[in-house]
Amino acid sequence: MRHLKTSIVYLILGLTILFNIKRLNFEEGKIDILPLFYALGFAVALIIILFPLFRRINLFISLILWNALGLLLKAAFFAEESPVFGDINTYLTITELSLLSIIVVLAHQLARNLSEFEEAVENMTLATVGRQLRELDEAAEDIQTELIRSRRHHHPLSVIIVEPEAGSVQAAVHRSVLEVQRAMMSRYVVVSLGRAISGELRRTDTILQQSGRDRFIVFCPETSAPDALVMINRIKTVAEEKIGVRVACGIGAFPEDALTFEELVRQAELQVKQPALSLPEPAPLAPADSAR
């Protein structure tokens, strides 16, 4: 939040300098900036901030594009009034482009901080994690239905526990000392993890969240223990690459480990706390499942 405020102040100062530099007088005379660059600087700031497409453009490329546009417009419409090059006009052009470049840099900085702030706000809620995320209590009936179907037709089914490792979460929250800050940042990491997991699941899988627990239960019908191991590898890899956290995982497989959902969850919890199963190292991500 502090960086966002700072970038807003810097952009306001940059625009203030742009619009008032003409008032400065020097021994050689005043700096006679073309009105074109006032309008272009203000327009550039609005475009970069308001349109995500322009936010994502590389800063170096953005500088080249906007400066080229400024030169082109000046040469096309103000060549007689203020030539691009020649005597004092060369220095004026350099000054105009320099001021425009400053506005582009400051606008990109503000746009980047706005994007980070928007993402942080989104991650504080579960609305954007994905349609597969449900509260455990709400999904109880569907879980029992799947268990009954698996028993009746002798189909495999797995339950996976995924939770951030304590040390990894502490690193992600930058060792915040205040409990409120730590709780908010921990929540941010957990919800980001939920979004990452959602992107790796099939349509038949469901992510369940337990109230008051910073972890997820992945309910996977038609999934054997070996298949669940493959999914865990994908989840671990994505969690480290996209979020920068390590996750602890455990598996409860039906019917080998237990016959009820509660027992499957308990079996997975045991593996998280005291790993009894040696999980393979995360492998490179395979192409997305066609059923996803």
Salt bridges, closest charged atoms under 4 A:
ASP32 OD1 - LYS22 NZ 3.36
GLU96 OE1 - LYS74 NZ 2.73
GLU118 OE1 - ARG55 NH1 3.61
ASP142 OD2 - ARG134 NH1 2.79
GLU146 OE1 - ARG149 NH2 2.81
GLU165 OE1 - ARG246 NE 3.24
GLU179 OE2 - ARG182 NH1 2.81
GLU200 OE1 - ARG234 NH2 2.72
GLU200 OE1 - ARG292 NH2 4.00
ASP205 OD1 - ARG202 NH2 2.67
GLU222 OE2 - ARG149 NH1 3.20
GLU222 OE2 - HIS155 ND1 2.67
GLU263 OE2 - ARG266 NH1 2.54
GLU269 OE2 - ARG215 NH2 2.43
